[in-house]
Amino acid sequence: MKPLAPLFLCLVAALAHAEPKIIKDLEFAHVGDVTLKLDLHLPEKPTPPLIVYVHGGAWRAGSKNDMPLKSLLAKGFAVASVDYRLSTVAPFPAQAHDIKAAIRFLRARGAELGCDASRIVIAGSSAGGHLAALVGVTNGNAELEGSEGDFLKESSAVQGIISLYGASNLATILAQSTPHGLSVRVPALQLLLGGQPGEKPELTRLASPVAHVDAHDPPLLLIHGDADPQMPPEQSQELKRAYEAAGCRVQLEVIPGGKHGGPEFYDATRSELMVQFLTSIIQRP
């Protein structure tokens, strides 16, 4: 059995070598006094598409350090986790402008950074799921493209969207919310929109993915728990129906008993579902 020892050590060394590297704090835009950065997580041999991940935090908290897609890194997908101006710093649509700037930066710099950014899937959790869906269905929308960053000629289009327990219709979200949900959502929307949805109908519509869905939108994967006390499951149902009405490809994975986040959203079953979705994006003509 002794000859196996060197082989075992070689395997351990190989696994260690295969650990993803992280390029931290890549500046992709500068807005006033705010420097916007992303972290690029790179497997040894990245497999397209590139994932752009948008963190949650009720639009007012969180950071690019909150990146839960480690299982997808292990499957060979590169992940760019982006920061954006929080609602405590700038109201909507600053968040969409920043995320689109990050996508343009990655398109321009991806090859030299070691990833293929020709096809991008945007993903996000909670408020990040809302922003991912919004960015994904608004390619070319002048009000949401913004002018941040140095690569305005690059496309901010994405080829797929993954929204994990995200919002989709800010005009209906309060009526669907639990008392706990309202305690979170009312102050969060006040910061994001500068008022409540009924007071800001045009801005609310601009910020609602369901209002922008059309037949040209990319495939969408939704994952939501049916017992979410904070983000109404009806929000994902609404976006699914809008996609179906537009004739676009959509899949909704409902987690029985699932609440607002947790390991079940990133377990082996859901990770494999995401891998299948990501793989299908590359296989599309």
N, C-alpha and C positions, 0 to 999 in steps of 0.2 A: 504493500500500500504506500510505501514511502515515495515512489516516483510521482504520486498524485499531488504531493505537497507543492512542488514548483508550478504545476499546472494550475492549482487552486490560487496560488499567489498571483499568477499571470492574469487569471480571470478577475480577481479583485482589482488589480492594477488597471485592467482594461475598463472595468466598470467605473472606477474612479476617474479615469481619463475621459469617459463619456459623459461626465456630469455637465449639465448646461452651464455656459458662462453667461455672465450678466454684464452688459455695458450700461453702467449707471449714469443717470443725470445728463442724457443727451439733450441739449437745448434745441428746441424746434421752433420757438418763436419768442419774441420779446414784446410785451404790450405795456406801455407806460413804465411803471416801476416793477412790473411782474415779469419774471422769467419763467417760461413754460418748458417743462422737461418731461422726458420719458425714459423708461428703463427697457432695454432690449434684451430679452432672454433668448439665448441661442443654443439649441442642441448642437451636437457635434456636426451633424449633417442635416440642416434644416430641410423639411419637406413642405412645399407650398400646400395651401395658401398661408400667408402670414396672418396671424391673429392680432388685431388691435383690441386691447382690453380696456374697458372704461369702468372705473370703480364706482361703487355706490356711496351712500352717506346722506340721503335726503337732499342732494345737490349742495349741501352746505358743509359737509365734512368728508373725511376719507382722503386717501392719497394713492399714488401709483404703487406704493408699497403693499397695498391690499390686493394681491394678485393670486387668486385661488386656483388657477388653471395648471397646476404643477403636473397633473396627470397627462395633459395634452403635450406639455414639454417632453415628458417621458416617451410619448409616441412620435416625437420628432418634429413637432410643429413649433416654430418660433413665435414668441409672444412679445408684443410691444405694449407695455402698460403705461398709460398716459395720464399726466396731470392736466387739469383744466381749471380755469378760474372758478372758484366756488361762489355760490350766491351771496356769501358774506362779503365778497370782494367786488363782484360785478353781476348784475341781473342778466336774465335771459335776453338775447340769444348768445351771450358771450361764450357759454359752454359749448354750443354747437360750433361756433366759429373756431374755437381752440382745437377741438377734436378733428375738424376738417383740416386745419393747418398741420396737425400731426400726421395725418394721412398723406398730405402732399409732401411733407418732409421725407417720410419713409419711401414714397415713390421716387423721390429725387436721390436719396442717399442710400437706399436699401442695398444695392449691389456692393458698394464699398464697405458697408457695415457687415456684410456676410449673410444677407437674406434676400429672397426673391419677393419683391413687393409688387409684382405685376398683377397678382390676384390677392385680394385682402378680404378677410372676413372680420367684421366688427362684432365684438361681444361685450356684454356688460351685465352687471347684477344690480337689481333694485333701481335706484335713480340712474345708475350706469346702464341698466337694461333699457330704460326709457330713452336715454341719450343715444345709445347704440342704434335703437330702432329708428329714432328721428333722423340721425345722420344717414342711416342706410337708405331711407326712402325719400331723401331730399337732394339727390345729386343735381347740381345746377341751380338750386333755388337761391336766387340772388340775395334774399334776406338772411339766409342761413350760411352761405359760403364764407362770408367775412373776407377781410383782407390781411389777416395775420400771417406772419411768416414770410420767407423769402422765395417761395416756390409757387407763385400764384398761377403759373402756366401748367402746373401738374394737376392731374385729376384727383378729386377727393372721392370718387365713386368707389363703392365696395361691391364685392361679388356675392356676399352672403351676410346674414345677420343672425346672431344668437342672443336672444333676450331672456335672461333669467329673472323671473319674478319682477318684471319691470312694468312701468305705467305706459299707457298708450293713448288715453283720452283724458286730458286734464279738465274737460268740461263735465265729465260724469263721475270722476273719481271720488269726490266728496260724498255724493249720494250713495255710493257703493260701499263706503268705508265703515268699519266698526268704530265704536267709541275710541278704542286705542289708536286705530288708524287715523282718526280725525285729530287726535292730540299731536300726532306727528305731522300729518299732512297739511293742516291749516297753517301753522307757522312756517313750514317749509315752502309752501306755495306763495306765502306773503313775501318771503325773501326772493324767491325765484322770479316771480312775475311783478313784484311791486304792488301787489293787491291780490284779491281773491278772483277766481276764474269768472264769476259773474260780473265783476267790476272791470275786467280786462278781456272781453270776448275775443277781440282780434288777436291779441298776443297769445291767449289760451289756445286758439285754433292753430296758430303758427307753431306752438310748442307741442302739439298733439300729433303723433305719428299717424293715427287713423285718418286725419284730415288730408294727408299727402299721398296716400296709397294709390298707385295706378298700375297699369298692366306692364310697365317697364321695370318694376321693382325686383330686387334680387331675392333668391330663396330665403326663407325665414324659418328658424327653429325657435320655438317658445317652450320654456320649462317653468312651471308654476305649481306651487303646492295648493291643494284645495282647501286647506285650513289656514291660509296666510292671514294673520290678524292685522297686518300693516299695509300690504299692497293687495287690493281686491283681486281675486282670481278672475273676475269679470273683465279686468283690463286686458288680460291676454286673450280672453274669449273674443273681445271686441276687435282686437287686431287680427285675429284669425279669420273672423267673419269678413273684415274689410279685404283681406288678402284673397279669400275665396271669391268674393264678389268681383274682384279685379282679374280673376283667373290666374293668380300667381301661386307659386308653390309655397306651401306652408305646412308645418307640422307642430302640433301642440302636445307636449308631454306633461300630463297631469300627475303629480306625485300625491297619492292618497295620504291624507294626514300631514302632508308637508306644510311647514310654516314658512317664515320669512328667512330663507337661507338655511345653512346647516350642511353637514357632510353628505347628506343624501343627494344633494344637487350636484355633487362632484364625485360620487362613488363610481364603482366599476360599470354599473348599468348605464348611468347618465353619461359617463365619459365615453363609453363605446358609442352611444347615440351621437354624441358630438363628433367623434372621429368619423363615423359614417357620413354625417352631414358635411364635414370638411372635405372628405375624400370625394364626395359627389360634386363639390364645387369645381374641383380640378377636372373631373370627367365631363363637365358640361362643355359643349362646343363654344 
